[in-house]
Amino acid sequence: MKAGALFAGIGGFCLGFERAGISTAWAVEMDPFATKTYAHNLPSRRIIEKDIRSVSVKADKLEPVDILHAGFPCQSFSQAGTKSGFEDERGKLFFEIIRLLKEFGKDRPKIIVLENAPFLRYGEGGAWFLRLQNEIRKAGYWFREENAVELNAATLTGLPQQRIRLFMVALSTEHFSSGRFTFPSAGSQPKSDIADFINFDAEVDSEYYLPKDNRYYHMINGVVTGDRQIYQLRKYLVRVKEPGVCPTLTANMGLGGHNVPFITTAKGLRKLTEYECLALQGFPKDFTFPASMPRAKRYTQVGNAVAVTVSERLAKSVKERINRENLDNGEDRLRISA
């Protein structure tokens, strides 16, 4: 099986699907910093650095794939964002996915997998989701409310990050007899020790530490209750998480004070390193940033990424659904020939 990626970022979706045995035929991403990190770690994959609005199946020679996955921009659909939905230019990029699906014609993917903010289901009293549902159906796919589920990285994979995202899976009406899809469930997945992801004892570069005369230092230090907790710096307050749990890592955590996760150490208060954040997103230890990549861009890329372990679990369910349909069709052909 092969997959194509839109809004590929640094490859969270691609890595997860590849772990499930689904190769990457091509990936599209417009951010030059993200494509540099992607190519640095996935050098044999075809990465197309291009605005999706100028991508064409024919002109860009997009090979037909079994699965298309896309974590399209969520800022306009997030409860903490602009809430402007499809009126926002970033929200309108969803329609580019639909355009490309139609350009594939009869070669369109069997399954599409989308990821976004959970609030997409509820915005404007459900109007956002209804419009998304209608567009997917008109493109030739089974899709209803049951095809959209919120998955939490912490309960689904054992990662110690509370990260809830909306995942949507639509099945081609040409390849599937129905739109039924079974999402992966939490089950009895053991919870990982946060110390396996964050080194609370080691010293890191001095730039990660907050100076004691910094106003944020006093904000955080005033609420410190333990040495194995993460303190998330918000604009006007500090969010204290229970021991062993990391809050949702966001794209803006490298852009100043907002949403930055901090820990207390023997040397002082420091923010999580970008590699600790990568680990909390399920990326493998050999995944690295190019040496020239600015640190702020590294944090942004991590926060924008799909958690690899969540992607892997979902990919396995997608693969099982395709295999099940192929088996059922084969049994039907045998019955007909008999």
N, C-alpha and C positions, 0 to 999 in steps of 0.2 A: 504494500500500500504506500501511496505517496501523498504528501500534503503540501499545500501552498500557504504562505503566510502574508497577511496584510497587516500593516501597523506592527511590524515584527519586533520593534524595539531592539533589545540586546539578545533576544532569542529564548525567552522563558517558555513560550509555547512550543517552539521548535525543539528545544532540548527535551521537554517532557514527552512529546510525541515520538521523538527518536528513541527514547528509553523504552517506549512501548512497541518498538519495531516498525514505526512509520517514518519513512525517510522524508527529507525536505527537498522538494524539487526546485523551489524558488521562494524568495522572501522579498517583500517590498517595505521600505522604511525611508522616510524623507529626512530624518535628522542625521546630519553628517557625523555627529559625535557618536550616536548610537550605532550607525552602520560600521564605524571604525571599530568599536568594541565587538560587534557581531562578527565581523570578518576576522578579527584578531583571534577569536575563540572557535569560530566555525569556518575555517578558511576554504573548505571544499564545497561549501554551499553557495548557490547563486544568490547574491544579495543585490537588489536593484534600488539604488539610492534615488528616489524620485517621489514627487508629490503624487498621491494617489489620483488626484484629479487629472493628471496628465498621463496616467498609465493606461495602456491599451492591450488587450489580449493578443491582438494580431501584431501590432507594432513592436511590442516588447517580448513577443514570442513566449507567452506564458503557456507552458506545457499543461495539458489537462491533468487534473489530480483527483484523487478519491475524496480528499477532505480539504476544506478551506477553513483556516482558523484566523480570527482577527480580534484583537483587543482594541476596538476603536475608541477614540478619545472620550473621556468620561466627564470632563470638567463641566459641561453644560447639563449633564444629567445627575450630577452628584448633589446630595442634600447639602453639602458644605460648599458647593460651587455656585455658579451663576443661576442655575435652575431655569435657563432659557431654552432648554431642549433643542428641538430642531430649528429654532429661529437663530441659534448661534451658528457661526460658520463652522466651528468644530463639530457641532451636532449634525450638521448637514453632510459631513463626511460619511455617515452611515449609508447614504444613498449611493455613494461611489461603489460600495460593496455590491449593492443590488445591480448597479450598472454592469459591473464586471461579470457577475453571475450570468446576466443575460447575454453578454458578449460571447460567453463560452457556448451558448446554444445547447445543442444536444450533448455536448461534452462537459456540461457543467458538473461540478463536484457532487458526489453522492450525499455528502453530509457537510453542513457548515456549522462551525463552533464559534460562538461569539462570547466576549467577556466585557462587562461594564460595571458601573456602580449599581448597587441594589435599588437605589431610589428611582432608577429608570422605570421600574414597574408601577410606581405610584405617582409620578409627576403629572401635574395637571389632571388629577383625579383619574389617572389611568390612561389618559389620552396618548401619552408618549408610547406606551407599550402597545396599545391598540394599533397605532399607526405602524410601528415596527412590525407587528404581527401581520398586518395586511400586506405590507411590502414584501415580506418573506414569502407569504403564500402566493402572491401574484408572480413571484419569480420561479414558482414551480416546486415549492417545498411544503411538506407537512409541518405545521407549527401551531401550537396552542399554548395556553398558560402553563400546562404541565411540562412543557419543554423548556421552561426557565426555572432554575433553582439556585438559591443562594448556597454557596459552599464556603466553609470556614477552614482555612489552612490548618488551624490548631486542632480542630476535632477530626478533620478528614485525614491528615497525614502525620500528626504528631509534632509538627513544627511548633515551637513555642511562640508563634506570632498570631495574635487575634486578627485575622485578615478575612473579612467576609466580602465576597464578590459575587456578582450575578453572572451565571453561565447559562448560555442558551444554545440548544442543539436542534437543528432543523434537518429533516430527511427528505431527499428528493422523491417526488411522487412517481417518477419514472422507475426508480430502483427499489422502492420500498412499498409494501402493501399497506402500511399504516405509519403513523408518526410516533408510535410508542418507543420510548427510550428510557432506560434505567440508569439514573445517575449513580455514581459511586456513593456509598454511605459510610458513615464514620466507623461503625463496627466497634471493635475492641482495640483500635490502634493505640499502642502505648505512647504516653506523652514523653517527649524528649526533655532531657535536662538542659536548661538554658545555658549552663556552664560549658556545654559542648559546642556552643555557638559564640559565646562571648567570654573572652579571657579577662576575668575580673581581677586577676593578680599581676599580670604582666604590665610593664610600662610600655607605652607607645610614644610616637613622636609628640613633642611638646605642643604642637599646634592643635591637637585634639583636646587639650585641657583648657578649662575656663580660668582666666586670671581671677584672683580673689577680689580685685577691685571692679570686676565686671558686674553690672546690675543683674544679669541673669544668674550669676553665681549666688547672689543673696536670695533671689527668688526660689531657686532650687534647694539650696542648703537649708532654707527655712522649713522645708517639708520633708526632708530626708528622714526615713524611718527604718531603713535596712540597707545592707550592703550587697544584696542580690536582687535588687529591684531596678526597674527602668523608670526614669522620670522623663515624661514627654513635655518639652517646653512649648507652650502655646503662646499666642500673642500677649495675653494678659494674665495667664495663670499657668500652673504646673500640674499636669495630670499624673497622678501616682498610680501605677499598675500594681496588681498583686504580685507577690514574689513568684519568679519563674515564668512570667508572661511578658511578652513584648507587644506594644500597641501596633496598630497598622502603620507600616512604613510608607511614607508618602513621597511624592515627587518633589515637593518643595522643602524637604528637610535639609537640603544643602544650600538653601537660599536665604540664610540668615537665622533668626531666632525661631521662626514658626515651625512647629512639629518636630524639632530636633530631639532625638532620644539621647538621654544622658544616663550615666551610671556613676556611682561613687567608688573610688579606689583609694589605696593607701597614699597615692601621690596627689589625689584631689579629684575634682569633678571633671569628667571627660565625656565627650560624645562618642557614640559607637563609631568604629571605623567603617569605611565603606565595605571592607571585606567581611566584617561581622554582619553587616546588613545583607550582603550577598548570601551568606550562610543561612540567615534567617528567612531568606526567600527560596531556599532549597537548591541554590546553585552549587555545583561541585567545587571541591577545593582547588582544582586545577584551572578554574575559570578566573581569568585575570583581566585587568584593564591595561590598555596600552600605556606605557610609561609617560607619554605626553598628554594623557587625558586629564583635564583640569578636575580637581577634587569635587567641586560643586557639580560638575556634569556627571560624575560617578554616582553621587547620591541621587540625582534626578533619575538616572537610568535605572537604578535599583528600585526606586519607588514606583516607577512606571511599569515595571516588569510584572508578568504573570508568574506566580510562584511555581517553580519547576515541578515540585512534587505533586501539587494539585493538578497541573497539566498532565502529568504522567498517569495519575489515577483516572482522569477523565478520558485520556487517550485510550486506555485499556478498555473502558466501557464502549467507546466508539468502535474500536476494533472488533469487540465481541458482537456488537450489533450488526456490523457489516457481515461478519462470518456467519451469524445466525440467519440472516436474510439469504445469503448465498446457499446455505445448507437447505433452508426451506424451499428455495426455488429449485434446487437440484432434486429434492424429494418429489416436488410437484411434477417435474419433467419425467421422472421415473414412473410415477403413477399414470401419467398421460400415455407414455410409450407402452406401458403394460396393458 
